[in-house]
Amino acid sequence: MCAAARLPRIGFTFCCLLCLVRPAAAAINAFNLGPSYDSTQSNVVFRVYSSRATRIAVELYATPMNSSEALSVPLNADASTNIFSVSIPIATLQAAGITGPVYYGYRAWGPNWPYSTSWTKGSSVGFVADVDAQGNRFNPNKLLMDPYAREISQDPINATWTDGTVYASGANYRNLDSGNMGPKSILWMPVSRSTGVKPTRAQKDDIIYEVNLRGLTKNDRSVPAALQGTYAGAALKAPYLANLGITAVEFLPVQELQNDANDNTPNSTSGQGYWGYGTLNYFAPDRRYSSNKAAGGPTSEFQGMVKAFHDQGLKVYIDVVYNHTGEGSAWNPGDTTTYNVLSWRGLDNPTYYELTSDMQYSWDNTGTGGNYNTYNTVAQNLIVDSLAYWRDVMGVDGFRFDLAPVLGNTCAAGCFNFSSSDGNTAMRRILQELPQRRATGGSGVDLYAEPWALGGNSYQLGGFPAGWSEWNGSYRDLLRQAQNGLNADSVTAGQLATRFAGSSDLFQGRQPWNSTNILVVHDGFTLKDLYSCNGPHNNQPWPYGPSDGGNSANYSWDQGGAAADQRAAARVGFAFLMLSAGTPLMTGGDEYLRSLQCNNNPYNVDSIANWLSYTPTSDQSNFNAFVSGMIAFRKAHAALRPLDFYSPSQLAWWTPAGTPADAGYFENGNNHAIAYQFNGGALSDSYPSLYVAYNGWTDNVNFTLPSPGSGASWYRVVDTCGWAEGPNQVRPPGSEDPIGGQGYVYGVCGRGLLLLIAK
């Protein structure tokens, strides 16, 4: 499913390319692109890349909005590197009235709009075409954000400026000048802030919590009002997440995006983006998420948040979107002229974007505005440089890559072809230049791919090379079908067994922990709604909608409308996440069974309905205790977190009758009950044996228990059936319920799960 589907655009409803050759494992940002102070700190230096521009000028401002530039300085071109640069004395800036942070942007000319000395802002002097045969879209009337800026002053659309047409090309808009009100890049004197000590935990031992940063605290009354929905507010939740048992928090995109406009239309989803999959700059932390909006404030506050999580032993991951940008695509189908010109497009359109073979349109495998040109070396440089910045300066421990097959695209124009072996893809560059964490832990980054996009050979679950982990959509779908699709969906016990054991069919050549096991994520039902809704209900009024789009293949069911059965089904689903080999990922708020009233695509719902709530009912508190208990159980048992795929001596499969499950049983689609047993002694576990039984039938099924080991008996940790529901459903060590030994017959209720330990 496309995580960024149908995001609003700004101002409307919705070949071999010349590039720098960069060797593998080159220095990060080897060309020093972006703004900086020189070694004497008496000059500011601007460096920007363009292989097509004939002239670039930097405009400098004393304030970010509603003012003319204080200074305009042309940059010098280096024909050997295609880098434009200039050094400006700070004394010159001060003489022009710039005494604080430097707000700046670029104006660029090229073949489709050559420079003329008689050009003035808002004029068409020199104009030839909005787009030429080579795909150039230069327009000097558009002030351009620096792709390497470390912060951005404001969103293009905000409470002060609501007219998005000023950023567009085309006959109606090309002469509108965006300098006064457009977003500015920011240069300020950097102040280093500690991000704490990075955890070195092995990925196999992680439990990931995916959440929207704003939504984590926007509705949390325990957080000071001024900090709700901010980095500083999120920092205050680090102890809560650590106590829940989470080891890694994964934030939906936090790089600068168009979301200031959300506040322009309260009690509405019109034109809003909440998830954040429309990046406007790959270095800048989103200013809206900062309580300190002064220059440098968002950067410092993000770093402080990371330190708070690191101090609790939690990793920090961010969701990154290098497959497309927030600059968008054509405003109107069939119109080659009207595009937003905000940054990359106005500096070097064919370098930063994949175009159609005639170079006139965006090429799109994202469904959100056209592919970022990931096969171009310069565009790859920006990806790697950005990732290194978030790792080294911002303290981030790992990345989840949206629509990641685009990173494996081997086409620069007019096509799409994913390759896991081509060493020139962005996917391979990332592996080469960003060392990954070892399987047993240590330093390095963790890399997670969303392994699907749109069209061509872009569905690549299991297709990424070693070094990458992947969201396992097959785990999600098969478990949902098994739980909710009896008599409708054909799922065999063998298929479930493969998923529970780490999906060796998909990840051979890697390890089971490379399977990121998901049941629900941000773009779909919540955990509660998965078991409470027969289908999506997205066209509902605020605050739960309306939202368009969404996946029709949800494999959901309302359990006949019985609330107790819905809670029981959610317990089974979450238990399996904790009892499966792989790296489990849960979605923020599911520990309290939050509901979006069956909206399965709430990308635009920036409301109290989508923000997490911390005032649970007794049933929600009970489920929270269940979640915490199951996480603790997983963390306590090495058998559930294998380094390599299980051998037959480590994991045994049983029929309900207590006989070994053979191929005939596994492949029979009429078998909906299965049990499995871990040999703790062969897996360095603290207990000699663990036993899990699942009854996928509607009625009770009796399970005959295997041997718990010499001198041991079975003890119950969890029975998800309704009779056991309560605050202590997961028994902590020392308080498990004694059951019996080999041959004991235990009845598991319909759609129930049983967890036993031997002691």
C-alpha positions, 0 to 999 in steps of 0.5 A: 500500500502506498504510504503517501497516497493522495497528499495535497499539493501546494496551491491546487487540488491535487538518457544519461544525465550529467552528474558528478562521479563519486567513488564508493565510501567517499567522504560524506558531503565531499563537495561541502554543499550548503551554507557554512561559516568559513574557518575564521567565522568572518565569512559565510559560504554558499555552495549549490549544485546545478549541471544546467544553470547558466547563472545562480544568485543568492538573495539574503534577507534580514527577516523570513517573510514580507520583506525584500532582499537585503542583498543579492550576490551572484555565485561563481560557477566551477565548470569542472564540478558544476558547483556554484559558490560564493563567500560573503564577508559577515561585515557585508551582511551587517552593512546590509542590515543582516545582523542575526540569522541569515535567511536566504534563497537562490534564483536560477537561470538556464537554457529555457530562461537565459539571464538578461541584465534587464530582467527584474523580479516579476518580469518575463524578460529572457523567458523562452519556455516553462520547460524545454526539450531537455527538461529544464524548468528554470524560472528566476521569479521563484526563490528556491530553497537550498537542498542542503539547508539545515532549517527552513523558515516557514512552509510555502503555505501558512497562516500568513500566506495562503496563495500557492499559485505564487510558486507555480510556473505556467502561463498564469503564474510564471511571472509571479515572484515568490521572494517576499513570502516564500520559505527561506533557507536559514544559516545560523551560528551552530551550537552543538548539543549532545544527543546522548549515548546511542544504544548498541542493542542488536536489532533482533532484540528491538520492539519498535513503536511507530508514531506520528511525532505531533500525535504522540503528545498533542492530546496528552494533558500530562505534557505542558500545553506549550510542549504538546505536539513537539519534540520537547513534548515527545522527550517527556514520553521517553520514560513511558515508552521505556516502561511499556517495554519499547526499545525503539521509537520510529517517527513518521516523517519529521523532515520539513514538510507542508503542514503549517496550513493544517491550522488554517482550516480548523475542524476540517481535513481540506488540504491537510497532510498529517502523516508527513510524506511530502518532504520539502527539505531532507536536512531540516527538522520540521519547524511545526514540531518545535516549541522553539521556532527561533533559528536553530531552535528546531535542530537543538530541540530535536537533538534534546529529544533524541538524548532523552530517548537515548538516556532511557536506552531507546533508539530513535528511527525516522521515516524518510521519503527519498522516493518523491518530494513535496514539490509535487508533479503537474498541476493538471493532467496533460499540462507540461507547463504548470509545476511547482518550482520551489527547490530541486526543480528550479535548480536542476530538474533532470538531475533531481527528478526522473522524467518521462523519455521526452523529458516533459513530465514526471515519471511516477512510481509513487502515486504522489508526484513523480520519482526522485531520480535515485539513479543519478549520482548527484541525487544519490549524494543528497540522500547519503549526505542527508542520512549521514547528517541525521545520524551524526548531527541529529543522533538518529539510530536508523531509518525506515524508507518509504516506498523503498524500491524506488531506491533500487531503480536503475532507470534515469528517465522514462522507465522503472526497473528494480535491481538488487544487484546493480551497484550503482543504485541508491539502495547500494550506495546507502549500504556502501557508505552508511555502515550497518549495525552488526547482527549481534549489536554494536555501532551502525545504523538500522535500515528498514525498507517498505518493500513496495511502490507502484507499477513495474517490478516494484513489489519487492518483499524479500528482494532487498540485499543483505544489510536491509530489513523489510516490512513484512506485508505477507506476515500482516496479510496472512495473520489477518486472514487466518484470524478474520477470514475463516471460510473466506480466505485460504490460509494453511497452517504451514503458511502461518508456521513459516511466518511465525518462524521468521519467513525463511522463504522471503529472507534466505540469505539474511536473518529472521530479524530482517523481517519486520513483523507488522500487523497494523501500521499508520496507513490502515486500520488501528489494531482495534479497528482491524477487529471491529470493522467490516470495511473502511468508513473514511467519508465521515465528518470531522474529527474522524475524516473525511479521508479519500483513498485507502486500501480495500483489502483489509482482511478485517472483521467485526467479530460479529459485533461482540466487544469482548470478542473484539478485544480477545482477537486483538490480544491474539494478534498482538501476542503473535507479534511478540511470539514470532521470530522477526522484529516486531513493530506496533503502532502508537496508541494500539497499546490502548486499543485506540480507534479511528472509527474505521477510517483506514487512511487518515493521512489528512486527519490532524485532529483529536481523533488521530492524536493519542489519548492517555485517559483509558477506560478499564478495558483499555487499561487491561489491554495496556497491561496485556501489551506490557506483559507480552513485551516483557515476556518476549524480552525475557526469552531468547528463544523468541529472538533468534539470531538465525533461522530455527533448526528442527532441534530448536522448534517443533510443530504439533497438531492439536492431537499432540502428534508432530505436524507433517507436510500433509497437515501443514498443507491441508487448508482445512486445518486451522489449529496449530501449536509450536514448541521452543527447545529452550536449552537449544536456544539459550533460553531461561526456561527449558521449553515454551509452548504456543497453541492457536485455535483458528476455529470458531469453537473450542479445540482440545490440545494434547500437550507434549513433554515439557522436558524431564522433571518439568511441568507446564505452567500457563502464562497467557490464555487470551480467551474471555474468561481470563481477561483482566489486568493480570492476564499475562502472568509475571515470572513466579505467578504462572498457573500450574497446568500439568505435564505431557498428555494433559488436554487443554481446551482453547476457546474459538480463535484463542491463543495459549502460551505455556512455559515449562518449569 
